[in-house]
């Protein structure tokens, strides 16, 4: 996504208000978002939402008859990586952690939803999701272990064979289109939540691929939900950088440069 498209979408105060509303409570329907702009018609709000969706700053999902809108912070994360991290100041950490904060209605559960366009082929993107030599370059140094058959274990661990970071099981594998697996935090011994689920979906889009990542299966805003909300944008930014440039992304976090 061109930075200019994102900047243009963010330039309008009404659209920033809509994003602020989704940041405060993600997964809202049109009727709920209309209340953020009380002086505007429904059609006007819909036009602003369409601009934000075209800039990939929000994504939508159907929940029965309702169309829910979710904040997608990945374009902002990419702008951060390209520009702001060069002039890092203490307040930048807040932007680096920008993500969904889902307080869904009673019938819905919280989830993380991301979309990112990557200039690559489906086959190369699938390889980057399943090959340990590539995974470790953007997934916080972890390597992946699995034969990627439904029912088989799937593990992310530190490359020295030591600590297991994530433990799961393959639910669905359809290369190079879709990978679904369970997800249980093991990097923090204080987190003992039930396993959740991560779905990676690859859609060819001309010279690029749309990668959609959904992390769901949360019953509430658990420790796993909180601990993963800052990591996903960095993982996806690193994946995009790796596949498009061949370089590892260096991210400055709290004064330290990390890959």
Secondary structure, DSSP 4 states (H G I P E B T S, - for coil): --HHHHHHHHTSHHHHHHHHHHHHSBSB-HHHHHGGGTTS-HHHHHHHHHHHHHTTSEEEEEETTEEEEEE--HHHHHHHHHTGGGG--TTHHHHHT----B---TT----EEEEEEESS-HHHHHHHHH-HHHHTTTTTTEEEE----TT-EEEEEETTS--EEEEEEEEEEETTTEEEEEEEE-S-TT--PPPEEEEEEEEEETTEEEEEEEEE--SSS-HHHHHHTTHHHHHHHHHHHHHHHSSPPPEEETTEEE-
